[in-house]
Amino acid sequence: MDSITFVWWDHSSPGPEVLFRQIASNYIPPISSMAEEAQAKVQTSIKAFVDEVDRNHLRKMEKSMHECAARCCSNNVAPIDEVNIVALKLSISLT
């Protein structure tokens, strides 16, 4: 038969939750520093992703837009309104 042990808790001393926090604080880093580390990792990953997308995709698109606009501007026969419309449409399509 199992025996049951009753423990009398003196309410003038710290409660079990206080003792647990004291013990855990020696082994577990504060949550705020863990959250800051996680946030820093996420920000680093997002920056790396944005840089990669910029280098591998957006710059090519922007280069193509500028080359197209330059070809349009090289057309000495086209009226200024058409050249401006093409340049505007190219800049809008990139945003």
N, C-alpha and C positions, 0 to 999 in steps of 0.2 A: 504494500500500500504506500502511495506517495505521501510524503509529508508536506505540509504547507508551512512556509515560514513567513511570518509577518514582520515587517520592518517598520519601526517607529521612526517617523521623520520629524526632526526638530525644525520647526518652521522659522526659527531665528537664523538658521544657516541657509546658504544658497540652495535653491531648488535643483532638481535633476537637470532641468533645461539649462540652467546657468553653468552647472558643472560640465554638461555636454559641450556647450559653446566654448568653455575654457580648454577642454581637451581637444576639440576639433580645430580650434584656432592654431594649435601647434602643428597640426598635420595637413590641414586644408588651407590653400591660399585664399585670401579674401575674395568673395564673389565679384567685387567691383574690379579687381585686377584681372580676373579671369574674363570678365565681360569686356574689359578694355582690350585685352589680348585678342579675343575673338573678333571684336569690332575692327581692330587693326588688320587682322588677317583678311577679313571680308573686304575692307577698303583696298588693301594691296591687290587682292584677286580681281576686284572690279576695275581698278586702274590698269592692271595688266591686260584684262580683256578689252577694255576700251582702246588701249594703245594698239593691240593686235588688230582690232577691227579697223582702226584708223589707217594703220600701215598697209594692211592687206586688201582693203576694200574701198574705204572712203577716199583715200588719196588718188586711187585710180579713177574713181568717178569724177572727182574734182578736176583732175588733169584732163580727162576727156571733155568735160564741160568747157574748160578754158581753151582747149584746142579747137573745139567746135565754134566757140565765140570768136576766136582769132581768125578762123577760116571765113566766118561770116563778115567780119570787119575787113577782110582782104578783098571782099567782093566790091569793086569800085563802081559797079553798075546799080547795085541795090539801093533803094531810097533809105534815108536815115531812119524812117519810121519802122521799116522791116528789120533793119539791123538791131534797133533798140528792142523790138518785140522778141526777136530771137534771143538776145542776151537776157532779157527779163524771164522768158520761159525757161531758159537753161538754169538760171539762178533759183527759180522757184522749184524746179524739179529736184534740185539737190537738197532742199530743206524739207 
